Amino acid sequence: MKKIKLLLIALLLSLSSIAWANTIEMEVNGLVCGFCAQGIEKTLRSLPATEGVFVSLAHRLVAVKLKEGADIEDATLRKALKDSGYTVVEIQRTQHSLDELRARTKNDGD
């Protein structure tokens, strides 16, 4: 019985972290031009879980807004960007909206 409770708690915690994060932010190397940004946006928008995409060349930031209740595995993101010629350095899930990220990068000189 104790094992079942622990498994249930672990399951609920993992589900709550997925539900909590609605944006995936990635640090990406190899971004050099607007054409790069357009290609990445097109690639990531083609994924069924994607609601929106933001790319900041100056900050090497690629952000994906997820549709409600959806997620994209890190391996899928890494492969999509690697196949397009880029290297994903870091992936993190956050609550930042794409508008917040745009404002933050604009204020930093992007």
C-alpha positions in Angstrom: 0.0 0.0 0.0 2.8 2.4 0.8 4.5 1.7 -2.6 1.2 2.5 -4.3 0.9 5.8 -2.5 4.5 6.7 -3.4 3.9 5.9 -7.0 0.8 7.9 -7.0 2.6 10.9 -5.5 5.4 10.6 -8.1 2.9 10.4 -10.9 1.0 13.5 -9.7 4.2 15.4 -9.3 5.4 14.6 -12.8 2.0 15.5 -14.3 1.9 18.8 -12.4 5.3 19.8 -13.7 4.1 19.1 -17.3 0.9 21.1 -16.6 2.8 23.9 -15.0 5.2 24.6 -17.9 3.6 26.0 -21.0 6.7 27.3 -22.6 9.9 25.6 -23.6 12.9 27.8 -23.7 16.1 26.6 -25.5 19.6 28.1 -25.8 20.6 27.3 -29.3 24.0 27.7 -31.1 24.3 28.5 -34.8 21.6 31.2 -35.1 23.1 33.9 -37.3 20.4 35.5 -39.5 16.7 36.1 -40.0 16.6 33.2 -42.4 17.7 30.9 -39.6 14.9 32.2 -37.4 12.3 31.7 -40.1 13.5 28.1 -40.7 13.3 27.3 -37.0 9.9 28.8 -36.7 8.6 26.8 -39.6 10.1 23.6 -38.3 8.8 24.0 -34.8 5.3 25.2 -35.8 4.9 21.9 -37.7 4.9 20.0 -34.4 1.3 19.3 -33.3 1.9 20.5 -29.7 3.2 23.9 -30.8 1.0 27.0 -30.4 3.7 29.6 -31.1 7.4 30.1 -31.6 9.7 33.0 -30.7 13.4 33.3 -31.9 15.9 35.8 -30.6 19.2 35.7 -32.6 21.1 38.0 -30.2 20.1 35.9 -27.2 20.4 32.5 -28.9 16.9 31.9 -27.6 14.3 29.7 -29.2 11.0 29.5 -27.3 8.0 27.3 -28.0 4.6 28.0 -26.5 2.8 24.7 -26.0 -0.9 24.1 -26.6 -2.8 23.4 -23.4 -2.1 20.0 -22.0 0.6 19.2 -24.6 4.3 18.7 -24.4 7.2 18.0 -26.7 10.0 15.7 -25.6 13.5 17.2 -25.4 14.8 14.5 -27.8 12.2 15.6 -30.4 13.3 19.3 -30.1 17.0 18.4 -30.2 16.5 16.3 -33.3 14.4 18.9 -35.1 17.0 21.6 -34.5 20.0 19.4 -35.1 18.5 18.3 -38.4 18.2 22.0 -39.3 21.9 22.6 -38.5 21.7 24.0 -35.0 22.9 22.8 -31.6 20.7 22.9 -28.5 22.8 23.8 -25.5 20.0 23.8 -22.8 16.3 23.2 -22.6 14.1 24.4 -19.8 10.3 24.5 -19.2 8.9 27.8 -17.9 5.7 29.8 -17.4 7.0 32.8 -19.4 4.8 33.9 -22.2 6.2 34.6 -25.6 5.2 38.2 -25.1 7.3 38.3 -21.9 10.3 36.8 -23.7 9.9 39.3 -26.5 9.8 42.2 -24.1 12.8 40.9 -22.1 15.0 40.4 -25.1 13.9 43.8 -26.6 14.9 45.5 -23.3 18.3 43.7 -23.5 19.0 45.2 -26.9 17.6 42.6 -29.3 
